[in-house]
Amino acid sequence: MNVEQLYEEITHLTPADRQRLVARVVRDESEGATTRPDPSSIIGMMADEPDVMDEACKLVMTAREKSRMRPADG
């Protein structure tokens, strides 16, 4: 089903049901945007592995602290 077909189906709902549907979609999207990282990003790929991500960040910061080319504090 494409967007146009879906919209056509929605027009058959009562105005109150359409408003509830729109409110739910907006709420679900706004909540999803803040709770689910993009799975194609490194953070999104590691979303289910917070301990691994913490360890990777520690390793990176340790490497930066030891580097003479780029200090960790800026």
Backbone as CSV, one residue per row, in Angstrom:
resi,resn,N_x,N_y,N_z,CA_x,CA_y,CA_z,C_x,C_y,C_z
1,MET,0.857,-1.170,0.000,0.000,0.000,0.000,0.904,1.234,0.000
2,ASN,0.624,2.188,-0.873,1.415,3.423,-0.908,0.716,4.516,-0.099
3,VAL,1.344,5.666,-0.015,0.834,6.764,0.804,-0.536,7.229,0.327
4,GLU,-0.719,7.326,-0.967,-2.012,7.779,-1.507,-3.137,6.805,-1.156
5,GLN,-2.862,5.526,-1.263,-3.876,4.523,-0.922,-4.191,4.566,0.572
6,LEU,-3.164,4.725,1.371,-3.365,4.814,2.811,-4.203,6.039,3.161
7,TYR,-3.872,7.175,2.543,-4.638,8.398,2.797,-6.105,8.215,2.403
8,GLU,-6.328,7.566,1.289,-7.708,7.313,0.844,-8.470,6.505,1.896
9,GLU,-7.821,5.523,2.470,-8.469,4.722,3.524,-8.744,5.571,4.760
10,ILE,-7.820,6.439,5.097,-7.969,7.284,6.285,-9.132,8.253,6.131
11,THR,-9.406,8.693,4.916,-10.511,9.645,4.715,-11.871,9.044,5.050
12,HIS,-11.927,7.727,5.141,-13.193,7.071,5.494,-13.422,7.018,7.008
13,LEU,-12.419,7.401,7.780,-12.565,7.425,9.237,-13.359,8.657,9.655
14,THR,-13.900,8.608,10.852,-14.581,9.789,11.393,-13.524,10.848,11.701
15,PRO,-13.922,12.118,11.749,-12.946,13.159,12.085,-12.234,12.904,13.414
16,ALA,-12.956,12.421,14.404,-12.340,12.144,15.706,-11.295,11.032,15.590
17,ASP,-11.604,9.991,14.826,-10.651,8.898,14.644,-9.423,9.355,13.849
18,ARG,-9.642,10.224,12.867,-8.503,10.756,12.110,-7.586,11.560,13.021
19,GLN,-8.163,12.379,13.882,-7.355,13.177,14.798,-6.574,12.288,15.758
20,ARG,-7.221,11.253,16.268,-6.527,10.314,17.159,-5.390,9.620,16.429
21,LEU,-5.629,9.231,15.189,-4.602,8.560,14.395,-3.405,9.479,14.159
22,VAL,-3.674,10.708,13.763,-2.597,11.668,13.510,-1.809,11.926,14.794
23,ALA,-2.498,12.112,15.904,-1.822,12.356,17.179,-0.943,11.166,17.558
24,ARG,-1.450,9.971,17.323,-0.667,8.775,17.649,0.577,8.664,16.768
25,VAL,0.436,8.915,15.479,1.579,8.849,14.567,2.632,9.871,14.972
26,VAL,2.196,11.095,15.260,3.139,12.142,15.661,3.836,11.748,16.962
27,ARG,3.095,11.266,17.934,3.672,10.855,19.223,4.657,9.705,19.032
28,ASP,4.255,8.685,18.281,5.133,7.537,18.061,6.415,7.936,17.341
29,GLU,6.305,8.821,16.364,7.485,9.259,15.627,8.406,10.099,16.499
30,SER,7.835,10.997,17.295,8.687,11.848,18.132,9.348,11.021,19.230
31,GLU,8.657,10.055,19.793,9.264,9.190,20.799,10.320,8.301,20.165
32,GLY,10.045,7.800,18.983,11.003,6.930,18.296,12.259,7.661,17.913
33,ALA,12.131,8.910,17.552,13.292,9.693,17.142,14.242,9.914,18.306
34,THR,13.733,9.948,19.521,14.605,10.199,20.660,15.075,8.916,21.323
35,THR,14.460,7.801,21.022,14.851,6.575,21.712,15.570,5.578,20.826
36,ARG,15.439,5.690,19.532,16.072,4.718,18.649,17.086,5.391,17.730
37,PRO,18.387,5.091,17.943,19.377,5.670,17.044,19.279,5.056,15.651
38,ASP,19.753,5.785,14.672,19.792,5.301,13.298,20.666,4.050,13.240
39,PRO,20.117,2.902,12.807,20.895,1.668,12.806,22.097,1.697,11.868
40,SER,22.142,2.651,10.938,23.294,2.713,10.043,24.457,3.490,10.662
41,SER,24.224,4.157,11.803,25.301,4.877,12.481,26.030,3.921,13.422
42,ILE,27.240,4.258,13.797,28.007,3.403,14.712,27.294,3.272,16.054
43,ILE,26.693,4.357,16.520,25.967,4.293,17.790,24.729,3.414,17.639
44,GLY,24.049,3.536,16.505,22.883,2.690,16.268,23.242,1.224,16.190
45,MET,24.384,0.921,15.568,24.814,-0.473,15.468,25.138,-1.051,16.843
46,MET,25.553,-0.196,17.753,25.947,-0.653,19.079,24.864,-0.412,20.129
47,ALA,23.669,-0.059,19.716,22.598,0.306,20.655,22.282,-0.810,21.648
48,ASP,22.416,-2.053,21.229,22.123,-3.175,22.125,23.357,-3.654,22.891
49,GLU,24.465,-2.968,22.713,25.739,-3.347,23.352,26.373,-2.142,24.056
50,PRO,25.721,-1.584,25.073,26.273,-0.386,25.708,27.631,-0.617,26.353
51,ASP,27.880,-1.810,26.903,29.177,-2.079,27.526,30.293,-2.085,26.490
52,VAL,30.023,-2.645,25.320,31.019,-2.668,24.248,31.301,-1.242,23.783
53,MET,30.249,-0.436,23.649,30.426,0.954,23.217,31.224,1.740,24.253
54,ASP,30.946,1.534,25.539,31.705,2.206,26.599,33.177,1.824,26.519
55,GLU,33.460,0.555,26.310,34.840,0.092,26.214,35.538,0.690,24.993
56,ALA,34.832,0.746,23.872,35.410,1.340,22.662,35.737,2.811,22.897
57,CYS,34.856,3.540,23.564,35.110,4.959,23.857,36.318,5.115,24.773
58,LYS,36.450,4.231,25.772,37.612,4.285,26.662,38.897,4.058,25.887
59,LEU,38.880,3.077,24.992,40.079,2.783,24.196,40.459,3.971,23.313
60,VAL,39.470,4.598,22.722,39.741,5.753,21.859,40.320,6.902,22.683
61,MET,39.733,7.190,23.822,40.219,8.299,24.641,41.632,8.017,25.162
62,THR,41.920,6.773,25.520,43.265,6.411,25.960,44.266,6.629,24.829
63,ALA,43.900,6.200,23.630,44.784,6.389,22.472,45.004,7.877,22.201
64,ARG,43.980,8.687,22.322,44.120,10.137,22.083,44.998,10.787,23.142
65,GLU,44.889,10.328,24.397,45.710,10.896,25.469,47.191,10.627,25.227
66,LYS,47.504,9.486,24.647,48.896,9.099,24.398,49.445,9.695,23.105
67,SER,48.588,10.193,22.253,49.017,10.712,20.955,49.633,12.096,21.100
68,ARG,50.774,12.300,20.460,51.397,13.614,20.484,50.785,14.515,19.428
69,MET,50.069,13.948,18.471,49.533,14.741,17.368,48.192,15.382,17.692
70,ARG,47.425,14.801,18.583,46.095,15.344,18.853,45.724,15.110,20.323
71,PRO,45.929,16.085,21.176,45.611,15.896,22.591,44.103,15.699,22.825
72,ALA,43.769,14.950,23.859,42.372,14.657,24.163,41.611,15.871,24.655
73,ASP,42.287,16.860,25.210,41.578,18.009,25.758,41.472,19.166,24.771
74,GLY,41.764,18.932,23.528,41.450,19.911,22.559,42.429,20.626,21.797
